[in-house]
C-alpha cells in the first residue's frame, strides 16, 4: 500500500485547504477533486493503491471536511478558482484532474480556462446538467430544510444513494463523519450554486484529452446526460461500468485507478 501524507495549503488569505498526498514525486501529477459533502477521504481507496507512475493529491474543498468555512463562495466558479489557487500553492505546474460527481464541474471549468495547467481530464460520475434531474431536485428540497446540527440520518441517506452495491462499513462511517462536518449553509449554498449555474456552458472550450467514467446504475445521471458531455468535448471517450452506481471509485477503486493510470500513460506517449 502507498503511504498517504496529510498536509495543508494556504491557497489565499483566510482559506486553508487540507490535502492528502501520495505516490512517487517523480510520477505524473494527478489532482483528485471530490464532490458535495465529501473530503479528501473520498479518494483514500485510490491514494493508498497508487502505482509508481502517479503522484496523487486530494484537496478538501472549502466548507468541507476540515477545510476553512467562509461565509460565502460556494458556486462552481468559486471552487474552480480555489483549485487553481491550490495548484499554485503546492507548486503543480501541470496535472491530470480527476473530478468526481459535482467536483467534476469545477475540474472541467479549470480544464477549459487553464488548458496550459491541465494535461488531461477524467470525469467520474459527473453531470452534464442538473436542473433537469428529478433525483437532484429531491436532494435540493431536502437540503433547503436543513438546520444545524445536520442530522446523521440525513447524511447516511444521502450517501446511501451514491452507490449500487455495499462498500466497506468502516469507510462508510468515515464518509458519514466527514459529511457531518458541513454546516447546513454549506450544503445549501453548494447545491444552490450547482443548480443555478449554467452547467452546460462549462463544457465549452475543453480541449484537453478527456476520459468519462460512468456507472450504469447511477441513480442521478442517465446515459444521455453523459452523451451530452461526449458531444460537447471533442475526442472525449466513455468507459461504462456495468452494475455500478454514482460514485464509481467507491465501488471499484482498483479498476478506476487502472483506467486513470492507462489514460495518463497514453498522454505521456503523446507528448
Secondary structure, DSSP 8 states (H G I E B T S, - for coil): ---EEEEEEEEETTEEEEEEEEE-TTSEEEEEE--TT--GGGGHHHHTT--TTEEEEEE--TTSTTS---SS--SHHHHHHHHHHHHHHHT-SSEEEEEETTHHHHHHHHHHH-TTTEEEEEEES--S--TT-HHHHHHHHHHHT--SS--HHHHHHHHHTT-SS---HHHHHHHHHHHTTS-HHHHHHHHHHHHHS-GGGGGTT--S-EEEEEETT-SS--HHHHHHHHHHSTT-EEEEETT--SSHHHH-HHHHHHHHHHHHHHHHHT-
